[in-house]
Amino acid sequence: MNKLSVKTFQVEQKVVYPSQGVGVIRSIEEKDFKTEKIPYYVIYLEVSDMTIMVPVDKAERLGIRAIVPKEEAQKALELISEDYEPIPSDWKLRYQMNLDLLKKGSVMDIASIVRSLYHRSKVKELPILERKLYDSALKLLEDEVAYSLRKPKDEVESMIFARLESK
């Protein structure tokens, strides 16, 4: 009994795995599971130098998506320099809100995490868990925007901080 799965991504396509980073689909392989052959994406994540296997039919539920088009990456950069609602001062509440956004994984959600935590860190030093969340979100944003705009990561990092500091 072979389950028919729709393959959304192609080999060598760059994808975003929320909270893990940008990866490249190296291959699509079938593995035996009980009485079935299940197709898996084999994804290499450069940021952690790790290769993971994700069942094709679970990829969408896990939030794996294609790199955003150029226009979307530009919007994310613009979002960083826009005004925003103040975030809760209770760091645990703030952390959970941002963690939920990170798991959703859209480039706009990631940009809003970077923007709010960057400005929060200017007011008061971030607790260690929140600092790690900020660092992860910043890295994800840099990677995806760099791939989308086809620019070097250090140039994208400069663009991000220029926009953050324009407020």
Buried (B, 14 or more C-beta within 10 A) or exposed (E): EEEEBEEBBEEEBBBBBBBBBBBBBEEBEEEEEEEEEBBBBBBBBEBEEEEBEBBBBEBEEBBBBEBBEEEBBBBBBEBBBEEEEEBEEEBEEBBEBBBEBBEEBBBBBBBBBBBBBBBBEEEEEBEEEBEEBBEBBBBBBBBBBBBBBEBEEEEBBEBBBEBBEEE
